[in-house]
């Protein structure tokens, strides 16, 4: 368990107005390759780990969008930080 939960919604601006779903899939692949714990939700993806590590993943996601030819990227980010440990399960267990 890390000290943070970070939710991200990445919105790439494509060159010719293409569908962004393949780009979002590529961004999620970056998260998957990072080996952090994560859950994909309809409007955002939530990652669990140490805050510096999660912020580095977000940087890599944005870099991936640039590599794929995006002119610009909006990353909407929410951070829950708890120095003694943060987990997705801890925050949602009462709803399951």
C-alpha positions in Angstrom: 0.0 0.0 0.0 1.3 3.4 -0.9 0.5 6.8 0.4 -1.7 8.1 -2.4 -4.6 7.5 -4.7 -4.5 9.4 -7.9 -7.4 9.5 -10.4 -6.7 10.7 -13.9 -8.9 11.5 -16.9 -6.7 12.1 -19.9 -8.2 14.1 -22.8 -5.8 14.2 -25.8 -6.4 16.7 -28.7 -5.8 14.7 -31.9 -4.5 16.1 -35.1 -7.5 15.5 -37.3 -10.2 15.1 -34.7 -9.9 11.3 -34.5 -11.7 9.3 -31.9 -9.7 9.6 -28.7 -10.5 6.1 -27.4 -7.4 4.5 -28.9 -5.3 7.2 -27.3 -7.0 6.6 -24.0 -6.3 2.9 -24.4 -2.6 3.8 -25.0 -2.5 5.9 -21.8 -4.0 3.1 -19.8 -1.4 0.8 -21.3 1.3 3.1 -19.8 -0.3 2.6 -16.4 -0.4 -1.1 -16.9 3.3 -1.2 -17.9 4.2 0.8 -14.7 3.0 -2.1 -12.5 1.1 0.2 -10.1 -2.2 -1.0 -8.8 -5.1 0.6 -10.8 -8.7 0.4 -11.6 -10.3 1.6 -14.9 -13.7 3.4 -14.4 -15.9 4.9 -17.1 -14.7 8.4 -16.8 -11.3 8.1 -15.1 -8.7 5.6 -14.0 -7.5 5.4 -10.3 -4.0 4.4 -9.4 -2.7 3.4 -5.9 0.9 3.9 -4.8 3.5 6.4 -3.6 2.7 9.9 -4.8 6.0 10.6 -6.7 5.7 7.3 -8.5 2.1 8.0 -9.6 3.0 11.5 -10.7 5.8 10.0 -12.8 3.2 7.7 -14.5 1.1 10.7 -15.4 4.1 12.3 -16.9 4.7 9.2 -19.0 1.1 9.1 -20.1 1.3 12.7 -21.4 4.6 11.9 -23.1 3.0 8.9 -24.8 0.2 11.1 -26.2 2.8 13.5 -27.7 4.6 10.4 -29.2 1.3 9.5 -30.8 1.0 12.9 -32.4 -1.4 14.7 -30.0 -1.1 18.5 -30.3 -2.0 19.0 -26.6 -3.3 17.0 -23.7 -5.6 17.9 -20.7 -5.0 15.7 -17.7 -7.6 16.1 -15.0 -6.1 14.7 -11.8 -7.5 14.1 -8.3 -5.1 13.2 -5.5 -5.9 11.6 -2.1 -2.8 11.7 0.0 -2.5 9.9 3.4 1.1 9.6 4.6 0.3 6.5 6.7 -1.2 4.6 3.8 -4.0 5.0 1.3 -5.9 2.2 -0.5 -8.8 2.1 -2.9 -10.3 -0.8 -0.9 -10.1 1.1 2.3 -12.2 3.9 0.9 -14.7 1.8 -1.0 -15.2 -1.4 1.2 -18.5 -0.2 2.6 -19.9 0.0 -0.9 -19.0 -3.6 -1.9 
